[in-house]
Structures are given as structure tokens and as C-alpha cells.
Amino acid sequence: MLEKLIVMVEEPSMEAALEILLPRMLGEVEFQIIRFQCKDDLLKQLPDRLNGYQSWLPASWAIVVLLDRDDDECKDLKQRLESMAQQAGLVTKTQAGAGNSFRVANRIAIEELEAWYFGDWNAVQLAYPRVSATLPKKASFRDPDAILGGTWEAFERELKKCGYFKTGLRKFECTRAIAPHMDVTVNRSKSFQAFHSAVSSAVAWV
């Protein structure tokens, strides 16, 4: 039975989102979010962190590493994370295979946290009522993880069209407004679904 989940993230808005979303995924399971200064900082520190955890991590604890893809190739970034965990002697979810226990799950938000907002547009509407209710039906927004031109830039444009954030998107403020309305069971973003699945698998198998 999972007793504690450690989640490593790269920036404050993801930390703020998970503080709200993780209790809905974990129930009574304890969690800790470790936020780094940026993506490069997380990647730099991760090998030493994982090596440290390998020496003492209880069998009832698990780790999820969550990064934005940004401009990286998803498969290359995922393999880099997998290699770090394996070199530390920690079994990853990918390595273990479906239905088996693991110590580390590596997950990538494609391309950024804002893809998760596009994946739960109802939550965005509740936070910002003037946004278009039909936006998810438009071809360019049907796949939240394949929005062209930058996900946060697209999100900023849509909110600006409706009179929000005229001087620029404030990501942390957005998170605090949207995350309380998000339904973790219906998000259309495949990267969100993969993250949710990893957390659920940890609860079930660790």
C-alpha cells in the first residue's frame, strides 16, 4: 500500500496545481512536492537525488518526476529520465511494465501545464466565464497536446481575446483560479491522463 508519493516539478505553477489536484487522486495518501528552480536545475540535480533516495526510500513510497516537454523531443527526454532512475538502481514504471510495482514514474507534460487547462476547458470556463465554450471543438484545439505555436502562448491569446490578462498571462494566478475546478477524471490531455495513470498505479501497486 502506498504511504507517500514524492513528486518532483520544475516550476511554481505546476506545484500550485498539484497541491490542489493530488489530494483528489491520492485520497488519504501523504504526498510531498519538491520544486526546483527550473527544468535545467531539476535535470542537473536529479541523478544525485535519485541516488540518495535509493539508499533509504521505504518500499511503501514512490516518486513521480514531472517535466514540461518544451522544445525537447519527448522520447529523448523520457529516455534521459529513465536512464537516470535505472543508473540509481530504481525500477521505473516503464521498466516494470503494466501491472507491476515500481519506484519511479517519469512523466512529461506536453507541452506545458497549459495543455492540461485546454484538456479541461470546463474548468477554464468556470474560472474565466467570458472564454468561448466551443473552443475545444475547433480543429486546432481538439488535441490539447498538439496545439501549435506554444501552449501557454495559445492559452494567453485566448484569454486576452476575452479581456483577461491584457498585460500578459500570470501563470501562478491562472493556476489558483483554474485548478480548483478541474476534474481529474475527464481531462482530454493525454499527458495529463498519463500522469494520472502513474499516480493511480502507484496507489494500486506500491
FIKOLZA-1660 file (N, C-alpha, C; in steps of 0.1 Angstrom, whole numbers, plus 5000, padded with zeros to 4 digits):
% residues 206
   i   px   py   pz ch aa at
   1 5008 4988 5000  A  M  N
   1 5000 5000 5000  A  M CA
   1 5009 5013 5000  A  M  C
   2 5006 5022 4991  A  L  N
   2 5013 5034 4991  A  L CA
   2 5011 5043 5003  A  L  C
   3 5022 5047 5009  A  E  N
   3 5021 5056 5021  A  E CA
   3 5024 5070 5018  A  E  C
   4 5033 5072 5008  A  K  N
   4 5037 5085 5005  A  K CA
   4 5042 5086 4990  A  K  C
   5 5038 5097 4984  A  L  N
   5 5042 5099 4970  A  L CA
   5 5051 5112 4970  A  L  C
   6 5062 5112 4964  A  I  N
   6 5071 5123 4962  A  I CA
   6 5070 5127 4947  A  I  C
   7 5067 5140 4945  A  V  N
   7 5066 5145 4931  A  V CA
   7 5075 5156 4929  A  V  C
   8 5084 5155 4919  A  M  N
   8 5094 5165 4916  A  M CA
   8 5089 5173 4904  A  M  C
   9 5089 5186 4905  A  V  N
   9 5084 5195 4895  A  V CA
   9 5094 5206 4892  A  V  C
  10 5092 5213 4881  A  E  N
  10 5102 5223 4877  A  E CA
  10 5098 5238 4880  A  E  C
  11 5086 5240 4883  A  E  N
  11 5082 5255 4884  A  E CA
  11 5070 5256 4893  A  E  C
  12 5068 5269 4898  A  P  N
  12 5058 5271 4909  A  P CA
  12 5043 5269 4905  A  P  C
  13 5040 5271 4892  A  S  N
  13 5026 5269 4888  A  S CA
  13 5022 5255 4888  A  S  C
  14 5031 5246 4884  A  M  N
  14 5028 5232 4885  A  M CA
  14 5027 5227 4899  A  M  C
  15 5036 5232 4908  A  E  N
  15 5035 5229 4922  A  E CA
  15 5021 5233 4928  A  E  C
  16 5017 5245 4924  A  A  N
  16 5004 5250 4929  A  A CA
  16 4992 5242 4924  A  A  C
  17 4993 5237 4911  A  A  N
  17 4983 5229 4906  A  A CA
  17 4982 5216 4913  A  A  C
  18 4993 5210 4915  A  L  N
  18 4993 5196 4921  A  L CA
  18 4989 5197 4936  A  L  C
  19 4992 5208 4943  A  E  N
  19 4987 5209 4957  A  E CA
  19 4972 5207 4957  A  E  C
  20 4966 5211 4947  A  I  N
  20 4951 5211 4946  A  I CA
  20 4946 5197 4940  A  I  C
  21 4953 5192 4930  A  L  N
  21 4949 5180 4923  A  L CA
  21 4953 5167 4929  A  L  C
  22 4964 5167 4935  A  L  N
  22 4969 5154 4941  A  L CA
  22 4960 5148 4952  A  L  C
  23 4955 5156 4961  A  P  N
  23 4945 5150 4971  A  P CA
  23 4933 5143 4964  A  P  C
  24 4929 5148 4953  A  R  N
  24 4918 5142 4946  A  R CA
  24 4922 5128 4939  A  R  C
  25 4935 5127 4937  A  M  N
  25 4940 5114 4931  A  M CA
  25 4944 5104 4942  A  M  C
  26 4949 5110 4953  A  L  N
  26 4956 5101 4963  A  L CA
  26 4947 5098 4975  A  L  C
  27 4936 5105 4976  A  G  N
  27 4928 5103 4988  A  G CA
  27 4936 5107 5001  A  G  C
  28 4937 5097 5010  A  E  N
  28 4944 5100 5023  A  E CA
  28 4959 5098 5022  A  E  C
  29 4964 5094 5011  A  V  N
  29 4979 5091 5009  A  V CA
  29 4986 5104 5011  A  V  C
  30 4997 5104 5018  A  E  N
  30 5005 5116 5020  A  E CA
  30 5013 5119 5008  A  E  C
  31 5016 5131 5005  A  F  N
  31 5024 5135 4993  A  F CA
  31 5033 5147 4997  A  F  C
  32 5044 5147 4990  A  Q  N
  32 5054 5158 4991  A  Q CA
  32 5058 5163 4977  A  Q  C
  33 5057 5176 4974  A  I  N
  33 5061 5182 4962  A  I CA
  33 5074 5189 4963  A  I  C
  34 5084 5185 4955  A  I  N
  34 5097 5191 4956  A  I CA
  34 5098 5200 4943  A  I  C
  35 5099 5213 4945  A  R  N
  35 5100 5222 4933  A  R CA
  35 5115 5226 4932  A  R  C
  36 5119 5226 4919  A  F  N
  36 5133 5230 4916  A  F CA
  36 5132 5244 4910  A  F  C
  37 5143 5251 4908  A  Q  N
  37 5143 5264 4903  A  Q CA
  37 5139 5265 4888  A  Q  C
  38 5141 5254 4881  A  C  N
  38 5137 5254 4866  A  C CA
  38 5140 5240 4861  A  C  C
  39 5136 5238 4849  A  K  N
  39 5138 5224 4843  A  K CA
  39 5153 5220 4843  A  K  C
  40 5162 5229 4839  A  D  N
  40 5176 5225 4839  A  D CA
  40 5181 5222 4853  A  D  C
  41 5176 5229 4863  A  D  N
  41 5180 5227 4877  A  D CA
  41 5176 5213 4881  A  D  C
  42 5163 5209 4878  A  L  N
  42 5158 5196 4881  A  L CA
  42 5167 5185 4875  A  L  C
  43 5169 5187 4862  A  L  N
  43 5177 5176 4854  A  L CA
  43 5191 5175 4860  A  L  C
  44 5197 5186 4864  A  K  N
  44 5210 5186 4870  A  K CA
  44 5211 5179 4883  A  K  C
  45 5201 5182 4891  A  Q  N
  45 5201 5176 4905  A  Q CA
  45 5195 5162 4906  A  Q  C
  46 5188 5158 4896  A  L  N
  46 5180 5145 4897  A  L CA
  46 5189 5133 4899  A  L  C
  47 5200 5131 4892  A  P  N
  47 5208 5119 4895  A  P CA
  47 5212 5117 4909  A  P  C
  48 5217 5128 4915  A  D  N
  48 5221 5128 4929  A  D CA
  48 5209 5125 4938  A  D  C
  49 5198 5132 4935  A  R  N
  49 5186 5130 4943  A  R CA
  49 5182 5115 4943  A  R  C
  50 5181 5109 4931  A  L  N
  50 5177 5095 4930  A  L CA
  50 5187 5086 4937  A  L  C
  51 5200 5088 4935  A  N  N
  51 5210 5080 4942  A  N CA
  51 5208 5081 4957  A  N  C
  52 5204 5092 4962  A  G  N
  52 5202 5094 4976  A  G CA
  52 5189 5086 4981  A  G  C
  53 5179 5087 4973  A  Y  N
  53 5166 5080 4977  A  Y CA
  53 5168 5065 4976  A  Y  C
  54 5177 5060 4967  A  Q  N
  54 5178 5046 4965  A  Q CA
  54 5183 5039 4978  A  Q  C
  55 5191 5047 4986  A  S  N
  55 5197 5041 4998  A  S CA
  55 5187 5040 5010  A  S  C
  56 5176 5047 5009  A  W  N
  56 5167 5047 5021  A  W CA
  56 5152 5047 5018  A  W  C
  57 5148 5049 5006  A  L  N
  57 5134 5050 5003  A  L CA
  57 5126 5038 5007  A  L  C
  58 5116 5040 5016  A  P  N
  58 5108 5028 5021  A  P CA
  58 5101 5022 5009  A  P  C
  59 5098 5009 5010  A  A  N
  59 5091 5002 5000  A  A CA
  59 5077 5007 4997  A  A  C
  60 5071 5014 5007  A  S  N
  60 5058 5019 5005  A  S CA
  60 5057 5033 5000  A  S  C
  61 5069 5039 4995  A  W  N
  61 5069 5052 4989  A  W CA
  61 5072 5051 4974  A  W  C
  62 5068 5061 4967  A  A  N
  62 5071 5061 4952  A  A CA
  62 5074 5076 4949  A  A  C
  63 5080 5077 4937  A  I  N
  63 5085 5090 4932  A  I CA
  63 5079 5092 4918  A  I  C
  64 5074 5104 4915  A  V  N
  64 5070 5108 4902  A  V CA
  64 5078 5120 4898  A  V  C
  65 5085 5120 4887  A  V  N
  65 5092 5131 4881  A  V CA
  65 5084 5137 4870  A  V  C
  66 5080 5150 4871  A  L  N
  66 5071 5156 4861  A  L CA
  66 5078 5168 4855  A  L  C
  67 5080 5168 4842  A  L  N
  67 5087 5179 4835  A  L CA
  67 5078 5183 4823  A  L  C
  68 5080 5196 4819  A  D  N
  68 5074 5201 4806  A  D CA
  68 5083 5196 4795  A  D  C
  69 5077 5193 4784  A  R  N
  69 5085 5189 4772  A  R CA
  69 5092 5202 4767  A  R  C
  70 5085 5213 4766  A  D  N
  70 5090 5225 4760  A  D CA
  70 5094 5222 4745  A  D  C
  71 5107 5224 4742  A  D  N
  71 5112 5222 4728  A  D CA
  71 5119 5209 4727  A  D  C
  72 5119 5201 4737  A  D  N
  72 5127 5188 4737  A  D CA
  72 5119 5178 4729  A  D  C
  73 5126 5168 4724  A  E  N
  73 5120 5156 4718  A  E CA
  73 5115 5147 4729  A  E  C
  74 5102 5144 4729  A  C  N
  74 5096 5137 4741  A  C CA
  74 5103 5124 4744  A  C  C
  75 5106 5116 4734  A  K  N
  75 5112 5103 4736  A  K CA
  75 5126 5104 4742  A  K  C
  76 5133 5114 4737  A  D  N
  76 5147 5116 4742  A  D CA
  76 5147 5121 4756  A  D  C
  77 5138 5130 4760  A  L  N
  77 5137 5135 4773  A  L CA
  77 5132 5123 4783  A  L  C
  78 5123 5116 4778  A  K  N
  78 5118 5104 4786  A  K CA
  78 5129 5094 4789  A  K  C
  79 5137 5091 4778  A  Q  N
  79 5148 5082 4779  A  Q CA
  79 5159 5087 4789  A  Q  C
  80 5161 5100 4788  A  R  N
  80 5171 5106 4797  A  R CA
  80 5167 5104 4812  A  R  C
  81 5154 5106 4815  A  L  N
  81 5149 5104 4828  A  L CA
  81 5149 5090 4832  A  L  C
  82 5146 5081 4823  A  E  N
  82 5146 5067 4826  A  E CA
  82 5160 5062 4829  A  E  C
  83 5170 5067 4822  A  S  N
  83 5184 5063 4824  A  S CA
  83 5189 5067 4838  A  S  C
  84 5185 5079 4842  A  M  N
  84 5189 5084 4855  A  M CA
  84 5184 5075 4866  A  M  C
  85 5171 5071 4865  A  A  N
  85 5165 5063 4875  A  A CA
  85 5171 5049 4875  A  A  C
  86 5174 5043 4864  A  Q  N
  86 5179 5030 4863  A  Q CA
  86 5194 5030 4868  A  Q  C
  87 5201 5040 4865  A  Q  N
  87 5215 5041 4870  A  Q CA
  87 5216 5043 4885  A  Q  C
  88 5205 5048 4891  A  A  N
  88 5204 5049 4905  A  A CA
  88 5199 5036 4912  A  A  C
  89 5195 5026 4903  A  G  N
  89 5190 5013 4908  A  G CA
  89 5176 5013 4912  A  G  C
  90 5168 5023 4907  A  L  N
  90 5154 5024 4910  A  L CA
  90 5145 5019 4898  A  L  C
  91 5136 5010 4900  A  V  N
  91 5128 5005 4889  A  V CA
  91 5118 5015 4885  A  V  C
  92 5117 5018 4872  A  T  N
  92 5107 5027 4867  A  T CA
  92 5094 5020 4863  A  T  C
  93 5084 5028 4862  A  K  N
  93 5071 5023 4857  A  K CA
  93 5072 5017 4843  A  K  C
  94 5080 5024 4834  A  T  N
  94 5082 5019 4821  A  T CA
  94 5089 5006 4821  A  T  C
  95 5099 5005 4829  A  Q  N
  95 5108 4993 4830  A  Q CA
  95 5100 4981 4836  A  Q  C
  96 5092 4984 4846  A  A  N
  96 5084 4973 4853  A  A CA
  96 5073 4967 4844  A  A  C
  97 5067 4976 4836  A  G  N
  97 5056 4971 4828  A  G CA
  97 5043 4972 4835  A  G  C
  98 5032 4971 4827  A  A  N
  98 5019 4973 4832  A  A CA
  98 5016 4963 4843  A  A  C
  99 5010 4968 4854  A  G  N
  99 5005 4960 4865  A  G CA
  99 5016 4956 4875  A  G  C
 100 5028 4960 4873  A  N  N
 100 5039 4957 4883  A  N CA
 100 5043 4969 4891  A  N  C
 101 5049 4966 4903  A  S  N
 101 5053 4977 4912  A  S CA
 101 5065 4984 4906  A  S  C
 102 5067 4996 4910  A  F  N
 102 5078 5004 4905  A  F CA
 102 5081 5014 4916  A  F  C
 103 5093 5021 4915  A  R  N
 103 5097 5031 4925  A  R CA
 103 5096 5045 4919  A  R  C
 104 5098 5046 4906  A  V  N
 104 5099 5059 4899  A  V CA
 104 5090 5059 4887  A  V  C
 105 5082 5069 4885  A  A  N
 105 5075 5071 4872  A  A CA
 105 5079 5085 4866  A  A  C
 106 5083 5084 4854  A  N  N
 106 5087 5097 4847  A  N CA
 106 5076 5101 4838  A  N  C
 107 5071 5113 4839  A  R  N
 107 5060 5118 4831  A  R CA
 107 5063 5132 4826  A  R  C
 108 5059 5135 4814  A  I  N
 108 5061 5147 4807  A  I CA
 108 5048 5154 4803  A  I  C
 109 5047 5167 4807  A  A  N
 109 5035 5175 4803  A  A CA
 109 5038 5180 4789  A  A  C
 110 5029 5177 4780  A  I  N
 110 5032 5180 4766  A  I CA
 110 5022 5191 4762  A  I  C
 111 5026 5203 4759  A  E  N
 111 5040 5207 4760  A  E CA
 111 5042 5214 4773  A  E  C
 112 5032 5219 4780  A  E  N
 112 5033 5226 4793  A  E CA
 112 5020 5224 4801  A  E  C
 113 5020 5229 4813  A  L  N
 113 5008 5228 4821  A  L CA
 113 4996 5233 4814  A  L  C
 114 4997 5243 4806  A  E  N
 114 4985 5249 4799  A  E CA
 114 4978 5239 4791  A  E  C
 115 4985 5228 4786  A  A  N
 115 4978 5218 4778  A  A CA
 115 4967 5211 4787  A  A  C
 116 4970 5210 4800  A  W  N
 116 4961 5204 4809  A  W CA
 116 4948 5213 4811  A  W  C
 117 4950 5226 4810  A  Y  N
 117 4939 5235 4810  A  Y CA
 117 4930 5234 4798  A  Y  C
 118 4937 5233 4786  A  F  N
 118 4929 5231 4774  A  F CA
 118 4922 5217 4775  A  F  C
 119 4927 5208 4782  A  G  N
 119 4921 5195 4783  A  G CA
 119 4909 5194 4792  A  G  C
 120 4907 5205 4800  A  D  N
 120 4896 5206 4809  A  D CA
 120 4890 5220 4808  A  D  C
 121 4885 5223 4796  A  W  N
 121 4880 5236 4793  A  W CA
 121 4869 5241 4801  A  W  C
 122 4861 5231 4807  A  N  N
 122 4850 5235 4816  A  N CA
 122 4856 5242 4828  A  N  C
 123 4867 5237 4833  A  A  N
 123 4873 5243 4845  A  A CA
 123 4878 5258 4841  A  A  C
 124 4883 5260 4829  A  V  N
 124 4887 5273 4825  A  V CA
 124 4875 5282 4824  A  V  C
 125 4864 5277 4819  A  Q  N
 125 4852 5285 4818  A  Q CA
 125 4846 5289 4831  A  Q  C
 126 4848 5280 4841  A  L  N
 126 4843 5284 4855  A  L CA
 126 4852 5294 4861  A  L  C
 127 4865 5294 4858  A  A  N
 127 4874 5304 4863  A  A CA
 127 4873 5317 4855  A  A  C
 128 4871 5316 4842  A  Y  N
 128 4871 5328 4834  A  Y CA
 128 4858 5327 4824  A  Y  C
 129 4847 5331 4829  A  P  N
 129 4834 5329 4822  A  P CA
 129 4833 5334 4808  A  P  C
 130 4841 5344 4804  A  R  N
 130 4839 5350 4791  A  R CA
 130 4846 5342 4780  A  R  C
 131 4854 5332 4783  A  V  N
 131 4860 5324 4773  A  V CA
 131 4850 5316 4764  A  V  C
 132 4854 5313 4752  A  S  N
 132 4845 5306 4743  A  S CA
 132 4842 5292 4748  A  S  C
 133 4829 5288 4748  A  A  N
 133 4826 5275 4752  A  A CA
 133 4828 5264 4741  A  A  C
 134 4829 5269 4729  A  T  N
 134 4831 5260 4718  A  T CA
 134 4845 5258 4714  A  T  C
 135 4855 5264 4720  A  L  N
 135 4869 5263 4716  A  L CA
 135 4874 5249 4715  A  L  C
 136 4871 5240 4724  A  P  N
 136 4876 5226 4722  A  P CA
 136 4871 5219 4709  A  P  C
 137 4861 5224 4703  A  K  N
 137 4856 5218 4691  A  K CA
 137 4864 5223 4678  A  K  C
 138 4871 5233 4680  A  K  N
 138 4879 5238 4668  A  K CA
 138 4891 5229 4666  A  K  C
 139 4893 5227 4653  A  A  N
 139 4903 5217 4649  A  A CA
 139 4917 5218 4656  A  A  C
 140 4921 5231 4657  A  S  N
 140 4935 5233 4663  A  S CA
 140 4935 5231 4678  A  S  C
 141 4924 5229 4684  A  F  N
 141 4924 5227 4699  A  F CA
 141 4918 5214 4703  A  F  C
 142 4915 5205 4693  A  R  N
 142 4909 5192 4697  A  R CA
 142 4919 5183 4705  A  R  C
 143 4931 5184 4701  A  D  N
 143 4942 5177 4709  A  D CA
 143 4950 5187 4717  A  D  C
 144 4947 5187 4730  A  P  N
 144 4954 5197 4738  A  P CA
 144 4969 5196 4738  A  P  C
 145 4974 5184 4735  A  D  N
 145 4989 5182 4735  A  D CA
 145 4995 5185 4721  A  D  C
 146 4987 5189 4712  A  A  N
 146 4993 5191 4698  A  A CA
 146 4990 5205 4693  A  A  C
 147 4987 5215 4702  A  I  N
 147 4985 5228 4699  A  I CA
 147 4997 5235 4693  A  I  C
 148 4997 5241 4682  A  L  N
 148 5008 5246 4675  A  L CA
 148 5012 5260 4681  A  L  C
 149 5025 5264 4680  A  G  N
 149 5029 5277 4684  A  G CA
 149 5031 5280 4698  A  G  C
 150 5031 5269 4706  A  G  N
 150 5033 5271 4721  A  G CA
 150 5020 5271 4728  A  G  C
 151 5019 5262 4738  A  T  N
 151 5006 5260 4745  A  T CA
 151 5003 5272 4754  A  T  C
 152 5013 5277 4761  A  W  N
 152 5010 5288 4770  A  W CA
 152 5007 5301 4762  A  W  C
 153 5014 5302 4751  A  E  N
 153 5011 5314 4742  A  E CA
 153 4997 5313 4737  A  E  C
 154 4992 5301 4733  A  A  N
 154 4979 5300 4728  A  A CA
 154 4969 5302 4739  A  A  C
 155 4972 5298 4751  A  F  N
 155 4963 5300 4762  A  F CA
 155 4962 5315 4765  A  F  C
 156 4973 5322 4765  A  E  N
 156 4973 5336 4767  A  E CA
 156 4965 5343 4757  A  E  C
 157 4966 5340 4744  A  R  N
 157 4959 5346 4734  A  R CA
 157 4944 5345 4736  A  R  C
 158 4940 5333 4739  A  E  N
 158 4925 5330 4741  A  E CA
 158 4920 5338 4753  A  E  C
 159 4927 5339 4764  A  L  N
 159 4922 5347 4775  A  L CA
 159 4922 5362 4772  A  L  C
 160 4933 5367 4765  A  K  N
 160 4933 5381 4761  A  K CA
 160 4922 5385 4752  A  K  C
 161 4918 5376 4743  A  K  N
 161 4906 5379 4734  A  K CA
 161 4894 5382 4742  A  K  C
 162 4893 5376 4754  A  C  N
 162 4881 5378 4762  A  C CA
 162 4882 5389 4773  A  C  C
 163 4894 5396 4772  A  G  N
 163 4896 5407 4781  A  G CA
 163 4903 5403 4794  A  G  C
 164 4909 5391 4795  A  Y  N
 164 4917 5388 4806  A  Y CA
 164 4931 5389 4804  A  Y  C
 165 4939 5393 4814  A  F  N
 165 4954 5394 4813  A  F CA
 165 4958 5402 4801  A  F  C
 166 4954 5414 4800  A  K  N
 166 4957 5423 4789  A  K CA
 166 4972 5427 4789  A  K  C
 167 4978 5426 4801  A  T  N
 167 4993 5429 4801  A  T CA
 167 5001 5417 4801  A  T  C
 168 4995 5405 4800  A  G  N
 168 5003 5393 4799  A  G CA
 168 4998 5383 4809  A  G  C
 169 4999 5370 4805  A  L  N
 169 4994 5359 4814  A  L CA
 169 5002 5358 4827  A  L  C
 170 4995 5357 4838  A  R  N
 170 5001 5355 4851  A  R CA
 170 4998 5340 4854  A  R  C
 171 5008 5332 4852  A  K  N
 171 5006 5317 4853  A  K CA
 171 5002 5312 4866  A  K  C
 172 5008 5317 4877  A  F  N
 172 5005 5313 4890  A  F CA
 172 4991 5317 4894  A  F  C
 173 4987 5329 4890  A  E  N
 173 4973 5333 4893  A  E CA
 173 4963 5324 4885  A  E  C
 174 4966 5321 4873  A  C  N
 174 4958 5312 4865  A  C CA
 174 4956 5299 4872  A  C  C
 175 4967 5293 4876  A  T  N
 175 4966 5280 4883  A  T CA
 175 4957 5280 4895  A  T  C
 176 4958 5291 4903  A  R  N
 176 4950 5292 4915  A  R CA
 176 4935 5293 4912  A  R  C
 177 4932 5299 4900  A  A  N
 177 4919 5301 4896  A  A CA
 177 4913 5289 4889  A  A  C
 178 4921 5282 4882  A  I  N
 178 4915 5270 4874  A  I CA
 178 4916 5257 4881  A  I  C
 179 4927 5254 4888  A  A  N
 179 4929 5241 4893  A  A CA
 179 4917 5236 4903  A  A  C
 180 4912 5245 4911  A  P  N
 180 4901 5241 4920  A  P CA
 180 4889 5235 4912  A  P  C
 181 4887 5239 4900  A  H  N
 181 4876 5235 4892  A  H CA
 181 4879 5222 4883  A  H  C
 182 4891 5218 4883  A  M  N
 182 4895 5207 4874  A  M CA
 182 4890 5194 4879  A  M  C
 183 4885 5185 4870  A  D  N
 183 4880 5172 4873  A  D CA
 183 4891 5162 4868  A  D  C
 184 4897 5155 4877  A  V  N
 184 4909 5147 4873  A  V CA
 184 4905 5135 4865  A  V  C
 185 4892 5132 4864  A  T  N
 185 4887 5120 4857  A  T CA
 185 4884 5123 4842  A  T  C
 186 4883 5135 4838  A  V  N
 186 4878 5138 4824  A  V CA
 186 4887 5146 4815  A  V  C
 187 4899 5148 4820  A  N  N
 187 4908 5157 4812  A  N CA
 187 4912 5150 4799  A  N  C
 188 4911 5158 4788  A  R  N
 188 4913 5153 4774  A  R CA
 188 4928 5153 4771  A  R  C
 189 4937 5159 4779  A  S  N
 189 4951 5159 4776  A  S CA
 189 4957 5145 4778  A  S  C
 190 4963 5139 4769  A  K  N
 190 4969 5126 4770  A  K CA
 190 4980 5126 4780  A  K  C
 191 4988 5138 4781  A  S  N
 191 4999 5138 4791  A  S CA
 191 4993 5139 4805  A  S  C
 192 4982 5146 4807  A  F  N
 192 4975 5146 4820  A  F CA
 192 4970 5132 4823  A  F  C
 193 4964 5125 4814  A  Q  N
 193 4960 5111 4816  A  Q CA
 193 4971 5102 4820  A  Q  C
 194 4983 5104 4813  A  A  N
 194 4995 5096 4817  A  A CA
 194 4999 5098 4831  A  A  C
 195 4999 5111 4835  A  F  N
 195 5003 5115 4848  A  F CA
 195 4993 5109 4859  A  F  C
 196 4980 5110 4856  A  H  N
 196 4970 5105 4865  A  H CA
 196 4971 5090 4866  A  H  C
 197 4974 5083 4855  A  S  N
 197 4975 5069 4855  A  S CA
 197 4987 5064 4863  A  S  C
 198 4998 5072 4862  A  A  N
 198 5010 5068 4870  A  A CA
 198 5007 5070 4885  A  A  C
 199 5000 5080 4889  A  V  N
 199 4997 5082 4903  A  V CA
 199 4988 5071 4908  A  V  C
 200 4978 5068 4900  A  S  N
 200 4968 5057 4903  A  S CA
 200 4975 5044 4904  A  S  C
 201 4985 5041 4895  A  S  N
 201 4992 5029 4895  A  S CA
 201 5001 5028 4908  A  S  C
 202 5007 5039 4912  A  A  N
 202 5015 5039 4924  A  A CA
 202 5006 5035 4936  A  A  C
 203 4994 5041 4937  A  V  N
 203 4985 5038 4948  A  V CA
 203 4981 5023 4948  A  V  C
 204 4980 5017 4936  A  A  N
 204 4975 5004 4935  A  A CA
 204 4986 4993 4937  A  A  C
 205 4998 4997 4933  A  W  N
 205 5008 4986 4932  A  W CA
 205 5020 4988 4942  A  W  C
 206 5023 4999 4946  A  V  N
 206 5035 5001 4955  A  V CA
 206 5033 4993 4968  A  V  C
% end
